[in-house]
Each structure stands twice: as C-alpha cells, then as structure tokens.
Amino acid sequence: MKDGDMRRLILLLSVLPWVYVNQTLAATPQYSVTDLGTLPGYSSASYAYGINDSGQVVGYSLSNIATSWQSFLYSGGTIQNMGTLGGYTYNSFASAINNGGSIVGEIYSSSSPHAFLFNNGTMHDLGTFGGPSSYAYGINSSGQVVGRADGNGGIYVTVNKSPALRAVVS
C-alpha cells in the first residue's frame, strides 16, 4: 500500500465513527419533562393517568398524609381540582381525558366508588346498574366511556356523553 493510500484509509477510518455517532444522536427522540405540581393541600405527590392531544393531563394528587386523594386537570400550565359529586366528599381519581376535554374516573364515598364523567366543568355520576360500585377507565373522541360495574360482572359504555350506563357485555 502506498503512503498516500494509507493516509486516506486512516482518515476514512477516523471519520466513520464520527458519522455513526452523529447519525445515532440525530435519531434519538427529543422530549421534555413537565412537573405538574400538586393540588393545594395535596402536596404528597401527583400521579398522571391520561393525556389528550392538547397536552391536558388528568390524574390525582395525594394529601399531605397520603390518606386522601383528589382528581385534577392540568391544562395550560395550571393544575386544578375537579371537585366532587354531591354526597361524595372523600376521594376521586381521574383516569382518562379525550380531545374534547371530557374526563372520566371514579369518585369514592364511605361505601363504594362510582364512575364519573366530567364534562364542561360539571361532574356526572354514571351509575352502577344497581350494583354497589362502578369504574371508568377510558373515553374516546365520541364520548363513549369504557369501564366496569360490579354486581353484574359487566362492561359498560355510555353513548354520546349521556350520564347513564348502557350494558355492552354482561
């Protein structure tokens, strides 16, 4: 091998790792982490469970002594308490939000949880099919909620954001 060829080979070999590292770094996804904070009086921790395409986040915050929790909506850099239903003054948990801003979750009384739909600033009890409890897990862009109601072993869906359960599978 000639001296000039050897120099070119050394140059090529020294550039190849740089090209590989550069391509690997360019392919690395970029992201950011946002601290959602906690609700006032609920400074133990916050847990996020749902996010929509607008970046609105739902979940719950734990109280200072971690014995109670309250559902929240994080939107536009602000975390806000979603409130309660009449008669349900204990704990709540928001599990999902759709792109229209409708939120589902559970709210707990001293006896049992009930699924709720939070729409346009108002919380609606979704009922239980006559059993002791219900749970809401997700909501789609049409406002259909998927969850479960105990006592009948069924899965339910509420159609067109109507605050009433309809059985899908029993």
C-alpha positions as CSV (number, residue, x, y, z in Angstrom):
1,M,0.0,0.0,0.0
2,K,1.3,3.4,-0.9
3,D,1.9,6.1,1.7
4,G,-0.9,8.3,0.2
5,D,-3.4,5.4,0.2
6,M,-2.5,4.6,3.8
7,R,-3.2,8.2,4.8
8,R,-6.6,8.2,3.1
9,L,-7.5,4.9,4.8
10,I,-6.6,6.3,8.2
11,L,-8.6,9.4,7.5
12,L,-11.6,7.3,6.4
13,L,-11.4,5.1,9.5
14,S,-11.2,8.1,11.8
15,V,-14.3,9.8,10.2
16,L,-16.5,6.7,10.2
17,P,-17.1,6.5,14.0
18,W,-18.0,10.2,14.0
19,V,-20.5,9.7,11.2
20,Y,-22.1,6.7,13.1
21,V,-22.3,8.7,16.4
22,N,-23.8,11.7,14.6
23,Q,-26.5,9.6,12.9
24,T,-27.3,7.8,16.2
25,L,-27.7,11.2,18.0
26,A,-29.8,12.6,15.3
27,A,-32.2,9.6,15.6
28,T,-32.5,9.9,19.4
29,P,-36.0,11.2,20.2
30,Q,-36.2,14.6,21.9
31,Y,-38.6,15.1,24.8
32,S,-39.1,17.3,27.8
33,V,-40.5,16.5,31.3
34,T,-43.1,18.8,32.9
35,D,-43.5,19.0,36.6
36,L,-47.3,19.1,37.1
37,G,-47.1,20.1,40.7
38,T,-49.8,19.1,43.2
39,L,-53.1,20.5,44.3
40,P,-53.1,22.9,47.3
41,G,-53.3,20.8,50.4
42,Y,-52.3,17.7,48.5
43,S,-48.6,18.1,48.5
44,S,-47.5,14.5,48.9
45,A,-47.5,13.5,45.2
46,S,-49.4,13.7,41.9
47,Y,-50.0,10.8,39.5
48,A,-50.9,11.4,35.9
49,Y,-53.1,8.8,34.1
50,G,-54.4,10.4,30.9
51,I,-53.3,13.0,28.3
52,N,-55.0,14.3,25.2
53,D,-53.6,15.8,22.0
54,S,-53.8,19.3,23.5
55,G,-51.5,18.3,26.4
56,Q,-54.2,18.4,29.0
57,V,-53.4,15.8,31.7
58,V,-55.6,14.1,34.3
59,G,-54.9,12.1,37.4
60,Y,-54.9,12.6,41.2
61,S,-52.9,14.2,44.0
62,L,-52.3,12.7,47.4
63,S,-52.9,14.6,50.6
64,N,-50.0,15.6,52.8
65,I,-50.5,12.5,54.9
66,A,-51.4,10.3,51.9
67,T,-54.8,9.2,53.3
68,S,-56.9,11.0,50.7
69,W,-56.6,11.8,47.1
70,Q,-58.4,14.2,44.7
71,S,-58.7,14.2,40.9
72,F,-57.1,17.0,38.9
73,L,-57.0,18.5,35.5
74,Y,-53.7,20.0,34.3
75,S,-54.1,22.5,31.5
76,G,-52.2,25.5,30.2
77,G,-49.6,25.2,33.0
78,T,-52.2,25.1,35.8
79,I,-53.3,22.2,38.0
80,Q,-56.9,22.4,39.2
81,N,-59.1,20.4,41.5
82,M,-62.0,18.8,39.7
83,G,-64.3,18.9,42.7
84,T,-66.8,16.3,43.9
85,L,-70.3,15.0,43.4
86,G,-73.0,15.7,45.9
87,G,-72.7,13.1,48.7
88,Y,-69.2,12.0,47.6
89,T,-66.9,14.1,49.7
90,Y,-64.0,11.7,50.0
91,N,-61.6,10.7,47.3
92,S,-61.6,10.9,43.5
93,F,-59.4,9.6,40.7
94,A,-59.4,10.8,37.0
95,S,-58.3,8.1,34.6
96,A,-58.7,9.5,31.1
97,I,-59.4,12.6,29.0
98,N,-60.4,12.8,25.4
99,N,-59.6,15.5,22.8
100,G,-62.9,17.3,23.6
101,G,-61.8,17.7,27.2
102,S,-64.3,15.2,28.7
103,I,-62.8,13.3,31.6
104,V,-63.7,10.0,33.3
105,G,-62.7,8.4,36.6
106,E,-64.1,7.3,39.9
107,I,-65.3,9.2,43.0
108,Y,-65.4,7.4,46.3
109,S,-67.9,7.7,49.2
110,S,-67.5,6.0,52.5
111,S,-69.1,2.9,51.0
112,S,-68.1,2.4,47.3
113,P,-66.8,4.1,44.2
114,H,-68.9,5.4,41.4
115,A,-67.7,6.2,37.8
116,F,-68.0,9.8,36.8
117,L,-68.0,11.8,33.6
118,F,-66.6,15.4,34.0
119,N,-67.8,17.5,31.1
120,N,-67.9,21.3,30.7
121,G,-66.9,21.8,34.3
122,T,-69.7,19.5,35.7
123,M,-69.2,16.1,37.2
124,H,-71.9,13.5,36.5
125,D,-72.4,10.2,38.3
126,L,-72.6,7.4,35.7
127,G,-74.4,5.0,38.0
128,T,-73.9,1.3,38.7
129,F,-76.5,-0.9,37.1
130,G,-77.9,-1.5,40.6
131,G,-74.7,-2.9,42.0
132,P,-72.5,-1.3,44.7
133,S,-69.8,0.3,42.5
134,S,-68.6,1.3,39.1
135,Y,-65.3,2.3,37.5
136,A,-64.5,4.3,34.3
137,Y,-61.2,3.5,32.5
138,G,-61.3,5.4,29.2
139,I,-63.2,7.8,26.9
140,N,-63.0,8.2,23.2
141,S,-63.5,11.2,20.9
142,S,-67.2,10.4,20.6
143,G,-67.7,10.5,24.3
144,Q,-68.1,6.7,24.8
145,V,-66.8,5.6,28.2
146,V,-65.5,2.1,28.9
147,G,-65.4,0.7,32.4
148,R,-66.9,-1.8,34.7
149,A,-69.9,-2.0,37.1
150,D,-69.7,-4.6,40.0
151,G,-72.7,-6.7,40.8
152,N,-73.4,-7.8,37.3
153,G,-69.9,-8.6,36.0
154,G,-70.5,-6.3,33.0
155,I,-68.5,-3.9,30.9
156,Y,-70.4,-0.7,30.1
157,V,-70.4,2.1,27.6
158,T,-72.1,5.4,27.8
159,V,-73.0,6.8,24.4
160,N,-72.9,10.5,23.3
161,K,-71.8,11.8,26.7
162,S,-75.1,10.8,28.3
163,P,-74.7,10.3,32.0
164,A,-76.4,6.9,32.0
165,L,-74.9,3.4,31.7
166,R,-75.7,1.1,28.9
167,A,-74.5,-2.6,29.1
168,V,-72.3,-3.8,26.3
169,V,-71.2,-7.2,27.7
170,S,-72.7,-8.9,30.7
